[in-house]
C-alpha cells in the first residue's frame, strides 16, 4: 500500500478519520454503559432508603419530591416519603455539602414521622481515609456523644462539641464532622419543609 504523502490536506484527512472513529467508539461505549450505571445508581439509592427508614410499604422513589432551599448550590434536596398504608412514617432525604475537607459529601438521612434521625448512609465523599472517611461509622457509635441516631435535630444541637453542639467530632477531622452535621441539619430542614407542605394539603 502506497504511503500517503505528508502534506497538510492528507494530515487533515487522517486526523478527521481518527476523530470520527474515536467519537464513534466513545458514543458506543456510552450507549452500552449508560443504562447499567443508571441502574446501579438507582439500586444504591433504593438500598440507602431501605436502610435509613422505618418499615414502609409504598415506593418512596415514585413519590420523591425536590426541595429547594438557601444553601451552597442550586442543587435540590430530594425527599423520599415513606408510608405504611395511608400513614406517613417518615422520609429519607438525600442531601449534600460542599464543605467537606476534600469537597462535596452526599448523604442520605432518614427521619421518622416526628423528625427523629432513624438512620443515614454516606453516598459519596473524598475525605481522608482513616479520618473524615470514618463518618459512616463514627456517627453511629454509642461511645461518648458520637451517635446522631435517635436524636431530634429540633431539640438537640446537632453541631460539633467544639462549636457548642452536642456531637463529638471525629478525632482530627473536625472539618469533615462539621460538614456531615451541616448536611444533616440541611436535610432536616428539607424534611420539615416537606412535612409542613404535607400537613397543609
N, C-alpha and C positions, 0 to 999 in steps of 0.2 A: 504494500500500500504506500502510495506516494505521500511523503510528509508535507503538510501544508506549510507554505512559506510564512515566516514570522513577520507578517505585515499587520498594520493596525486593524483593517477590516477583518482579517482572519482571527485576530485575538479577540475582537468584539464578538464575533460569531461563537467562538469557543466559550467565552465567558457567559454568553447568553444561554447556550445549551446547558452548561454546568448549573447555572442559576435555575433554569426551568426544571431540570432533573432534581435538584436539591429541594426546591419548593414543592414539587410533586411528592417527594418522599416524606417531607415534613407534614404535608396535608394528609397523606395516607396514614402516617403514624398517629396523628391527632385523631383521625376518624376511628382508628382501631382502639385507642386507649381512652378516649374521652368518656365513653359510657361506663367502662369498668371503674374509672376514677370517680365518676359521679356516684355510682352505686356504692363504692367503698366509703365515700364521704357521708352519704345518706345513712349507711349502716352504722358508722361511728356515731352519728347524731342520735339515731334510734337507740343504740346501746346506752349512750350517755343519759338520755331522757329516762329510760327504764331504771337506770342505776340511781338517779338523784331524786326520784319522786316516790310518794306513797303509791299503793296499788291503785290502778285505774283501768277502765275498760273502753275508753274512746281512742281515737287516733290523734294524738297531740300534733303531729306533723300536718295533718289535714286542717287543723283548727288554728294553726300558727298565726300570730299577729306581730307586726313590726311596730316597735315603739321608738319614736324619735325624741331625743331629749338633748338638752345642752350638754356638751361633752367635748371630747378631744377631736373627734372627726364627725362627719355627717353619716357615718355608718349606723344603721339602726340596731337596737337590741331586739332579739326575737324571743317572743313569749310563746311557749308551748303549753296550753292549758290542759289540765288533767281532770277527768270526771269519772265518777262511778255512777252509772245511770245518769240522772239529771243533777247529781250533787257535785259541786265544784270541790275538788280535794286538794288542789294546789296547782303549781305551774313550774315548769323548767324555763329558765331564762338564759339564753346564750348571749354573753357579753364579751367585752374586751377592754384592754387598757393599752395605751402606747407607752406607759411609764415604767415598764419593766427595766431591769438593769441592762438587758440586751434588746430592748424593743418591745414589740407587741406580744401580749399574752391573751389568748382566747380561753374563756372558761364557761362551763355550763353549771349554773347553780339551780338547785331545787328548793322550792318553798312550799310548805303545806298551806292549807287554806287560811291559816291565821298569820302566815308570813314567817314562820319559824324555818330556819335553814334545815332542810331534810337531807341534803347531800350536795356534792359537787364533783365535777370532773374537769381537770385541766385538759383542754383540747389541743392546744399548741403553744409553744413558747421556745425561746432560745436562751434561757437562763443558764447560769454556770452550773455544770454538773457537780453534785455534792454540796451545793449551796442553795441558790434560788430554785434550782430544779427539784428540790425536795418538797416544794409546796404541796404537791398532791398527797403526800404522806403526812407532812408536818401538821397541817391544819385539821387533821382528824385524830391526832394523838390526844389521849386523856391527860398526859403528863402536863403539869403546870396549867397554864391558861392558853394552850395552843389550839385546841379544837374550836371550830366555828359551828359544828353540828349541834343541833338542838337549841341554838340561840336565836333570839328575835332581834334583828337589827333596829327595830323601832324602840327597843328597850335597852339593848346592850350597845356600848360604844365600840363599834367594830373597826377600830384602828389599832395600830401597834401601841404597846405599853409605853414606849419611848415618847410617843406623841400624846400621852394621857389616856390612851384607849385601854380596852380590856383584854387584848390578844397579844400573846408573846410572839415577837418576831422570830423568824428563822435565824439561828446564830450566824453572825457575819453576813447576813443577807437582808438587811433592813429595807433596801430599795425594792427588792423583789416582794417582800412581805407587804410593804405599803401598796404596791401595785395590785397584788392579789386582793387585799381588803378593799381597795378603792373600786375594783371591778365588782366585788361583792355588793358594796353599797349602791353602786350604779344599777346593778341588776335588781336589787331590792326596790329601788325607786321605779324601775320599769314595771316590776311586779305590782307595786302599789297603784301605778297609773292604770294598768290593765284591770285590776280588781275594782278600782273606782269606776271605770267605764262599764264594767260588768254589772255593778250594783245600780248604775243609772239607767240600764236598759229597761 
